[in-house]
Amino acid sequence: MMKKLRVIQWTTGKVGKLSLRGILDDPRLELAGVYAHSESKSGTDAGALCNRPDTGITATSDIDALIALKADTVLYTPFEANLDHVIPLLESGLDVVSTNLFLNIGGIRGDVKEKLAAACERGGSSLYITGINPGWVNSVVTAITAICRDVEYVGTTESADCSVYESVETWSFLGMGEHPGEPSSEAHQDLMKRAHDWLILFRDVVARIGDALEIAYDDIEFFCEYATASEDVDLGWFKMDKGTNAALRGGWNGKVGGKTVVQMKVVWYLTKKLQEGWEIDEDQYHLEVKGDPSVNVKMRFTPPEHWGNHDWDTMTALPAVNALFQVKAAPSGILGLRDVGLPHAPVGEWMRARMPD
């Protein structure tokens, strides 16, 4: 019988609550401990923190106590990364599987990458960043190239109806509800900077796919454009007047010899009623490989009826939960797509558990 992995869940916010459920629902895993970011959650049973029965394991903010548990892995899902937490975890020998991209401290590059890599070396541990995108979808499109004898281009498009993502701060920052302004205007340039700063996380997608496919880019360039509402739109929690920004299409092009060879593009819209007449894909992901042969894959996710808006974060949480065993088996260090491969759910275990005695 497979030895269970002992896992520490690090924070229980929107994503962490769902990954904690994932740990408890996976017969291959054992919950060892829970880190509480807020004092109000400290001392609370893990089950209560994710709407599950009590587990007998209470959350704590005592990092030394969590390290002393001698678990296998930390599932790291905080809103902001903290090197003062992650480095001691890695140095202690704990693998860290993270849905956080470390963007608040510059991302996994430069000095941050060097410090994390050194901590992995000292502890013989691994760090892996995943989620749905960046994350699982990037592994899938990389794997698709395995059937090709020649490849010229690899592309990923994420199409998302964001009218259910009730974050006024996010969409205001991204310029929704603003007048677009002339391309040469200061206001437009400021809008492009804000979009660049927000979409920087998808640059990592292009970089990681390039690493996995052994592509040496000449450049990774940013692109973005906006579409405007064709009528006044009131979502109940956010309003956009006719002629103001209501959708964006942007991302990153990995270029070789002046040609885009890898692209990551998002199409985020708060309404389909757009003056520019954009064609909106009903499928959430379109994966494309141009080559010999070419491949087109479209993915549409159908949630169960009981899901609320925040249950969609399940698709960020579960790729991390289901990667835990591959990360444990991988070499130490900062891991890329090829190091981990395609994680999978414990489907056989779930089916056996449902069988009558």
N, C-alpha and C positions, 0 to 999 in steps of 0.2 A: 504493500500500500504506500502511496506517495506521502512523504513527510510533509506536514502542513507548514506553510510559511507563517511566521509570526510577524504581524504588521502593526505599526503605529500610525494612526491617522492624525495628521497635523492640521488642525483647525477644522471647524464644522460650519463654514459659511454655506453659500448657495451650492457650490461644487462639492465642498468637503462633506456636507450632510449626505449627498448622494453617493460619494465614494465610500463613506462609512457604511451605508446600507449595502453597497456592493461587496465590501469585505465580509459583512455579517451573512450575506446571502450566498457566499462562495464556499462550498464545502472543502476546498483545498486550502483555505486561509483561516488563520486564528487571530482575532484581535488581541493585541498585547497591551496597547495603551492608546490614549487620546490626549493630544495637546490642546489646551484651551487658550485662545488668544485673549479672551476677555475674562476678567475675574468672576463675572456673573455666571459663567458656565463651569468654572472650576468646582469640582466636587459633584457634578451632575453625572448621572449614569449615561454611558454612551448610547444606550437604547433610547433614552428620552431625548437625546440631542438629534436623533434622526427618525423619530416616530416609529421606533421598533420596541419590542419588549425589553425590559431591563436585562443587562448583560453581566452585572457585577463588577464592571470596569468603569471607574469614574475618571472624568477628565481632570487634567492638572496642568498648571503652567510651570511646573518644576522640570526643567530640561534635563538636569543631572539625573533625576529619578527616572525619567523616560529612557535615557541612555543606559542606565543600570539594569533595565529589563532584559538586555541582551537579545533584543528582537532581531529579525532579519532585515527588515525594510521599513522605510518611512514613506507613506503616501502623502506628498507635500502639496497642499492646495490653498495656501493663504492668498489674500488679495494682493499683498506686496511681499516680495522676497526679502529675506534678512540673512546676510552672510554670517552674521554673528550666531545664527542658529544653524545654518546649513553646514558650515565648515566643521563645527564640533561633531555633528551627526556623521558626516563622511569620515572624519578622522577616527571615530570610534569603531568604524567597520560597517556601519549601517548603509545599505544602498538607499538612495533617494530617488523616487519616481515622482516627478513634479508636473502638475498642470500649469504652474506659474512659469512664465518665460523669463523672469528676472529683468524685465524691461525697466522697472523703477530704479535699477542700479546699472543700467547700460546694456543689459542682455548678456548672453554667454559669449563674450568676446573680450579681447584685450586683457587688462589687469584682472577683471572678474574671472575670466576663463582660466587664467594662470593660477589664481588662488584656489579655485575649485578643483582644477586638475591636480594640484599639489596635495590638496586634502584627500582626494581619491587615492593618490599614490601612498600617502602615509597610512591610510586605513585599509588599503586593499579593497576599496569600495567602488561603486558605480553611481553615476548621475545620469538620468534619462528624462528628457522633456517630452511630454506627449499631451494628448487631448484628442479632439476631432480634427481641428485645423487651426494652427499647426498640430500635426500628429498623425492619427490613423489614416486619414485620407491621403496624406503624402506617401505613406508606406504602400498604400494600395496602388496609386498611379505609378510608383517606382516599380512595383512588382509586375504590372501589366507589360512593361517593356520586355519581359522574359520571353515572350512569344515572337519577338521581332528579330529579323536578321539585319535590319538597318533602322535607325531612328534619326529623324531630323528635328523633332519638336515634341515636347511634353508639356501639356497645359492642364491647369486645374481652375475651374470657375465655380465659385460659391455664390448661389443666388438665394437671398434671404428676405422674406417678408418681415420687416422689423417693426411693423405697426403694433406688435404685441410685446415688444421689448420696451417697457415703460420706464425709460431713463431719460428724463428731460436734460440732465447734465451731459449725457453722451451725445445726444442729437444736437443740442445747442452748440457743443464744442465742435461738432462736425459740420456746422453751418446750415443745418436744416431749418427752414423757416426764414432764412436770410435771403435778400436779393443777391443774385450771383455777381453782379458788377462786371465791368469790362475786364478782359484778360490782362490788360496792362495796368489796371488800377491797383492801388495799395491794398484795398479790401480783398480783392481776388487773390493777390499774392499771399496775404495773411491766411485766407481760407485754404490755399494749397499747402501752406506750411502746417496748419493744424491737421489736415488730412494726412500729410506725410508722417507727422509725429504719431498719429493714431495707427496708421496702417503699417508702421515699421515692423510690427510683429510678423507680417507676412513676407518680409524680406528673408526672414529665417527659413521659410518654406523653400524658397528658391535656392538658398545656400545649402540646405540639407539634402534636397533632391540632387543638386549638383555634386555634392560630396559622394552620395550613394552611387551615382552614375559615372563618377570619375570625370566630370566636366570641369575644365579650367576656364572660368568666365573672364572675359575682358572687362565686363562691367555688369552691375546689377542696377537698373534704372527704374525710377518711380514714374508712374503715370496715374492720372486721375481726372475725371470730368463729372459734372453734375447735370441732372435733369430737374426741371421745374414743374410745379403743380399746374395742371390745366384748369383747375377750379379751386375755390377755397376748400380746405380739408380740416375737419375737426375730429381728432381721434379720441376725444374725451379727456385725454391727459396731455395733448400737444396739438397746437394749431399751426397750419401753414396756409398763408394767403396765396391766391392765384399768382403765379409768376415767381414764387420763392422756391428755394431749393427743397426737393422732396425725395431725391434719390442720388446715389453716387455709384460710379463705376471706376474702380481703381485697383492698383496693385503694383507688381514688380516684374520686370523682364530681365532674365539672365541672358546676356548676349555674348556671342562668340563671332568674331569676324564681321561685326556690324549686324548680325542676324539674331533675332530672339529664338533661343533654343529651349528655354524653360520659362513658363509664365505662370504666375499665381494672380488670379483676378477675383475680386469680390464685386457683386452687384447687390447693394443694400438699398431697399426702397421702403418708404413709409406709406406710399400709395402707388397704384399702377396708373393713376390718371395723370399722365405726364405730357407736357406740351411737345416734347421732343419725340414722342412716339416710340420709345424704346420697347423692344420685344423682351418681355420678362419670361425667363424660363421657369416653368412650374416645378422642375426638379431642383432639389437643393444643391446637387453637385453634378458637374459635367467634367469628366476626365477624358482627355484626348491625347492620343499618341499618333503623330504623323510619321509614317515609315513604311517598312515592308514586313508585315502588312500594317495598315493604319487601324487604330482602334478608337471607338467612341463608346463610353460608358456613361449612362445617366443614372443617378441615384435619387430616389424619393423616399423620405422617411415618413411612415404612417404611425402616429402615436396612438396608444390605447386611449379609450374614451375618458379614463379617469385622470389623465395628465392635465396639470395646469401649466401656465407659461414657464415657470421655473423648472419643471420637470425636463425640459429640453436640455438642461445642463447635464442630464444623465449621459449624453453622448460626448461630453467632455470628460466626465468622471470615469466611465467604464473602460475606455481604452487604457487608462492608467492602471486600474485595478487588474485588468486582464493581461497586462504586460509584466506583472511582478515576477512570475516564474522565469520568463525569458531574460529579464534583467539580472536575476540572481545567477543564471547560467552563463551570462556574458562576461567578457574580460573586465577587469577594473578600469576605471577612467570615465571620461565623458563620452557617452554612447551616441552613435548615429543610427540612421534608419536600418542599415544593413547589419549592425551589431545585434539588433533586437528582432528584426523580421516582422512577421504578421502575428500579433497576439490573437488569442481566441477565447471565447467564453467556455466555462465548464459544462458544455451542453450534455455530454454523456452522464456526468454526475447528477445534473438536474433531472434527467430522464429516469435514471435509476432510482432517485429519491421519490419520484412520483409513482413508481411501480407498486402495485399492491403486494403486501407481504405474502 
